Amino acid sequence: LVEWIWGGFSVDKATLTRFFAFHFILPFIIAALAAVHLLFLHEKGSNNPTGLNSNADKIPFHPYY
């Protein structure tokens, strides 16, 4: 497992190459997960597990809003 992830037992070219690849790919993975999350949120909508009215304790920001 160490050789597969690190590329060996010491930090050398294989370790740095794998770290750079992971460092480059990770933002795209996070962006894709955020897009999927927003897609599901848009399709299904938010959930209110407590069942309480969330508009009761709000102060209006604008009188016509």
DSSP file (Angstrom, degrees, kcal/mol; ACC not computed):
  #  RESIDUE AA STRUCTURE BP1 BP2  ACC     N-H-->O    O-->H-N    N-H-->O    O-->H-N    TCO  KAPPA ALPHA  PHI   PSI    X-CA   Y-CA   Z-CA
    1    1 A L     >        0   0    0      0, 0.0     4,-2.4     0, 0.0     5,-0.3   0.000 360.0 360.0 360.0 -40.8    0.0    0.0    0.0
    2    2 A V  H  >> +     0   0    0      1,-0.2     4,-2.5     2,-0.2     5,-0.8   0.923 360.0  47.3 -63.2 -43.8    2.8    2.4    0.8
    3    3 A E  H  >5S+     0   0    0      4,-0.2     4,-0.6     3,-0.2    -1,-0.2   0.837 112.2  50.7 -68.0 -31.0    4.5    1.7   -2.5
    4    4 A W  H  45S+     0   0    0      2,-0.1    -2,-0.2     3,-0.1    -1,-0.2   0.911 121.1  31.2 -73.2 -42.1    1.3    2.1   -4.4
    5    5 A I  H  <5S+     0   0    0     -4,-2.4    -2,-0.2     1,-0.1    -3,-0.2   0.945 133.6  28.0 -81.2 -51.7    0.4    5.5   -2.8
    6    6 A W  H  <5S-     0   0    0     -4,-2.5     6,-0.3    -5,-0.3    -3,-0.2   0.772  98.8-124.8 -82.9 -27.0    3.8    7.0   -2.2
    7    7 A G  S  <<S-     0   0    0     -5,-0.8     2,-0.3    -4,-0.6    -4,-0.2   0.543  79.1 -14.8  89.8   8.2    5.7    5.3   -5.0
    8    8 A G  S    S-     0   0    0     -6,-0.7    -2,-0.1     6,-0.1     4,-0.1  -0.913  88.5 -72.2 151.3-175.4    8.2    3.9   -2.5
    9    9 A F  S    S+     0   0    0     -2,-0.3     2,-0.3    -3,-0.1    -1,-0.1   0.449 109.9  52.4 -92.8  -0.6    9.5    4.3    1.0
   10   10 A S  S    S-     0   0    0     -3,-0.0     2,-0.7    -4,-0.0     5,-0.2  -0.925  92.7-100.5-130.9 158.7   11.3    7.6    0.3
   11   11 A V        +     0   0    0     -2,-0.3     2,-0.2     4,-0.1    -4,-0.1  -0.683  66.0 129.2 -80.2 115.1   10.2   10.9   -1.2
   12   12 A D  S  > S-     0   0    0     -2,-0.7     4,-2.2    -6,-0.3     5,-0.2  -0.630  73.2 -54.2-144.2-156.1   11.4   11.0   -4.8
   13   13 A K  H  > S+     0   0    0      1,-0.2     4,-2.5    -2,-0.2     5,-0.2   0.880 129.5  52.1 -62.0 -40.7   10.1   11.6   -8.3
   14   14 A A  H  > S+     0   0    0      2,-0.2     4,-2.2     1,-0.2    -1,-0.2   0.904 110.8  48.1 -63.9 -41.2    7.2    9.1   -8.1
   15   15 A T  H  > S+     0   0    0     -5,-0.2     4,-2.5     2,-0.2    -2,-0.2   0.933 113.8  46.1 -64.5 -46.3    5.9   10.5   -4.8
   16   16 A L  H  X S+     0   0    0     -4,-2.2     4,-2.5     1,-0.2    -2,-0.2   0.873 111.7  51.9 -66.8 -36.8    6.0   14.1   -6.1
   17   17 A T  H  X S+     0   0    0     -4,-2.5     4,-2.3    -5,-0.2    -1,-0.2   0.919 112.4  45.3 -64.6 -43.5    4.4   13.1   -9.4
   18   18 A R  H  X S+     0   0    0     -4,-2.2     4,-2.4     2,-0.2    -2,-0.2   0.889 113.3  49.9 -68.8 -38.7    1.5   11.4   -7.6
   19   19 A F  H  X S+     0   0    0     -4,-2.5     4,-2.7     2,-0.2    -2,-0.2   0.913 111.7  48.6 -65.5 -41.6    1.1   14.3   -5.1
   20   20 A F  H  X S+     0   0    0     -4,-2.5     4,-2.1     2,-0.2    -2,-0.2   0.912 111.6  49.4 -64.5 -42.1    1.0   16.8   -8.0
   21   21 A A  H  X S+     0   0    0     -4,-2.3     4,-2.4     2,-0.2     5,-0.2   0.923 113.8  45.8 -62.8 -44.1   -1.5   14.7   -9.9
   22   22 A F  H  X S+     0   0    0     -4,-2.4     4,-2.2     1,-0.2    -2,-0.2   0.907 112.7  51.0 -63.2 -41.5   -3.7   14.4   -6.8
   23   23 A H  H  < S+     0   0    0     -4,-2.7    -2,-0.2     1,-0.2    -1,-0.2   0.832 113.8  45.0 -65.4 -33.5   -3.3   18.2   -6.1
   24   24 A F  H  < S+     0   0    0     -4,-2.1     4,-0.5    -5,-0.2    -2,-0.2   0.876 117.1  42.7 -77.7 -39.4   -4.3   19.0   -9.7
   25   25 A I  H >X S+     0   0    0     -4,-2.4     4,-1.9     1,-0.2     3,-0.6   0.795  96.5  76.6 -79.9 -30.2   -7.3   16.6   -9.8
   26   26 A L  H 3X S+     0   0    0     -4,-2.2     4,-2.4     1,-0.2     5,-0.2   0.858  91.1  51.9 -56.5 -44.1   -8.8   17.3   -6.4
   27   27 A P  H 3> S+     0   0    0      0, 0.0     4,-2.5     0, 0.0    -1,-0.2   0.878 109.7  50.8 -61.6 -34.9  -10.4   20.7   -7.2
   28   28 A F  H <> S+     0   0    0     -3,-0.6     4,-2.3    -4,-0.5    -2,-0.2   0.884 110.1  49.4 -68.2 -37.4  -12.2   19.2  -10.2
   29   29 A I  H  X S+     0   0    0     -4,-1.9     4,-2.4     2,-0.2    -1,-0.2   0.922 112.5  47.5 -65.2 -43.9  -13.5   16.4   -8.0
   30   30 A I  H  X S+     0   0    0     -4,-2.4     4,-2.3     2,-0.2    -2,-0.2   0.908 112.1  49.9 -64.1 -42.1  -14.7   18.9   -5.4
   31   31 A A  H  X S+     0   0    0     -4,-2.5     4,-2.2     2,-0.2    -1,-0.2   0.892 110.8  49.8 -64.0 -39.6  -16.3   21.1   -8.2
   32   32 A A  H  X S+     0   0    0     -4,-2.3     4,-2.4     2,-0.2    -2,-0.2   0.911 111.2  48.6 -65.7 -42.1  -18.1   18.0   -9.6
   33   33 A L  H  X S+     0   0    0     -4,-2.4     4,-2.4     1,-0.2    -2,-0.2   0.891 111.4  50.3 -65.1 -38.4  -19.4   17.0   -6.2
   34   34 A A  H  X S+     0   0    0     -4,-2.3     4,-2.5     2,-0.2    -2,-0.2   0.895 110.7  49.8 -65.5 -39.3  -20.7   20.5   -5.6
   35   35 A A  H  X S+     0   0    0     -4,-2.2     4,-2.3     2,-0.2    -2,-0.2   0.911 111.7  47.5 -65.5 -42.2  -22.4   20.5   -9.0
   36   36 A V  H  X S+     0   0    0     -4,-2.4     4,-2.5     2,-0.2     5,-0.2   0.905 111.4  52.0 -64.5 -40.4  -24.1   17.2   -8.3
   37   37 A H  H  X S+     0   0    0     -4,-2.4     4,-2.4     1,-0.2    -2,-0.2   0.930 111.5  45.7 -61.2 -46.1  -25.1   18.5   -4.9
   38   38 A L  H  X S+     0   0    0     -4,-2.5     4,-2.4     2,-0.2    -1,-0.2   0.862 110.8  54.2 -66.3 -35.3  -26.7   21.6   -6.4
   39   39 A L  H  X S+     0   0    0     -4,-2.3     4,-2.2     2,-0.2    -2,-0.2   0.944 112.0  42.9 -62.9 -47.9  -28.4   19.5   -9.1
   40   40 A F  H  X>S+     0   0    0     -4,-2.5     4,-2.7     1,-0.2     5,-0.6   0.886 114.1  51.6 -65.8 -37.6  -30.0   17.3   -6.5
   41   41 A L  H  X5S+     0   0    0     -4,-2.4     4,-1.5    -5,-0.2    -1,-0.2   0.882 111.4  47.8 -65.5 -37.5  -30.9   20.3   -4.3
   42   42 A H  H  <5S+     0   0    0     -4,-2.4    -2,-0.2    -5,-0.2    -1,-0.2   0.885 116.8  42.5 -69.9 -39.3  -32.5   22.0   -7.3
   43   43 A E  H  <5S+     0   0    0     -4,-2.2    -2,-0.2    -5,-0.2    -3,-0.2   0.920 129.1  24.4 -75.1 -44.4  -34.5   18.9   -8.3
   44   44 A K  H  <5S-     0   0    0     -4,-2.7    -3,-0.2    -5,-0.2    -2,-0.2   0.844  99.0-140.6 -93.1 -36.4  -35.6   17.7   -4.9
   45   45 A G     << -     0   0    0     -4,-1.5    -1,-0.1    -5,-0.6    -3,-0.1  -0.259  34.6 -47.3  95.8 171.7  -35.6   20.9   -2.8
   46   46 A S        -     0   0    0     -2,-0.1     2,-0.4    -4,-0.1    -5,-0.0  -0.317  52.3-129.3 -76.9 162.2  -34.5   21.5    0.7
   47   47 A N        -     0   0    0     -2,-0.1    -1,-0.1     0, 0.0    -2,-0.0  -0.888   9.0-159.4-114.0 143.8  -35.6   19.4    3.7
   48   48 A N        +     0   0    0     -2,-0.4     3,-0.5     1,-0.1    -2,-0.0  -0.798  14.9 174.4-120.4  86.2  -37.1   20.7    6.9
   49   49 A P  S    S+     0   0    0      0, 0.0    -1,-0.1     0, 0.0     0, 0.0   0.778  77.1  52.0 -68.7 -26.2  -36.5   17.9    9.4
   50   50 A T  S    S-     0   0    0      2,-0.1     3,-0.1     1,-0.0    -2,-0.0   0.769  95.0-139.4 -81.3 -24.4  -37.8   19.8   12.4
   51   51 A G        +     0   0    0     -3,-0.5     2,-0.2     1,-0.3    -1,-0.0   0.540  54.0 138.4  78.9   5.9  -41.1   20.8   10.8
   52   52 A L        -     0   0    0      1,-0.1     2,-0.6     2,-0.0    -1,-0.3  -0.535  64.2-105.0 -84.2 151.5  -41.0   24.3   12.3
   53   53 A N    >   -     0   0    0     -2,-0.2     3,-0.8     1,-0.2     4,-0.3  -0.655  29.3-166.0 -75.7 116.8  -41.9   27.3   10.2
   54   54 A S  T 3  S+     0   0    0     -2,-0.6     3,-0.4     1,-0.2    -1,-0.2   0.619  80.9  64.8 -82.3 -11.7  -38.6   29.0    9.4
   55   55 A N  T >  S+     0   0    0      1,-0.2     3,-1.0     2,-0.1    -1,-0.2   0.561  81.6  81.2 -85.0  -7.9  -40.2   32.3    8.3
   56   56 A A  T <  S+     0   0    0     -3,-0.8    -1,-0.2     1,-0.2    -2,-0.1   0.829  94.6  41.3 -70.4 -32.6  -41.5   33.1   11.8
   57   57 A D  T 3  S+     0   0    0     -3,-0.4     2,-0.3    -4,-0.3    -1,-0.2   0.179  91.2 110.9-103.7  18.2  -38.3   34.5   13.2
   58   58 A K    <   -     0   0    0     -3,-1.0    -3,-0.0     0, 0.0    -4,-0.0  -0.694  56.8-144.4 -96.3 145.8  -37.2   36.5   10.2
   59   59 A I        -     0   0    0     -2,-0.3     2,-0.1     2,-0.0    -2,-0.1  -0.922  32.1-111.4-102.6 128.7  -37.0   40.3    9.9
   60   60 A P        -     0   0    0      0, 0.0     4,-0.0     0, 0.0     0, 0.0  -0.375  20.3-157.9 -64.8 134.4  -37.9   41.6    6.5
   61   61 A F  S    S+     0   0    0      1,-0.3     3,-0.0    -2,-0.1    -2,-0.0   0.861  80.9  18.3 -77.8 -38.0  -34.9   43.1    4.7
   62   62 A H  S >  S-     0   0    0      1,-0.1     3,-1.7     0, 0.0    -1,-0.3  -0.990  76.8-126.8-135.3 141.1  -37.0   45.3    2.3
   63   63 A P  T 3  S+     0   0    0      0, 0.0    -1,-0.1     0, 0.0    -2,-0.0   0.802 110.3  41.3 -62.5 -27.6  -40.7   46.2    2.7
   64   64 A Y  T 3         0   0    0      1,-0.2    -3,-0.0    -3,-0.0     0, 0.0   0.235 360.0 360.0-103.4  14.1  -41.7   44.9   -0.7
   65   65 A Y    <         0   0    0     -3,-1.7    -1,-0.2     0, 0.0    -4,-0.0   0.444 360.0 360.0 -97.3 360.0  -39.5   41.7   -0.6
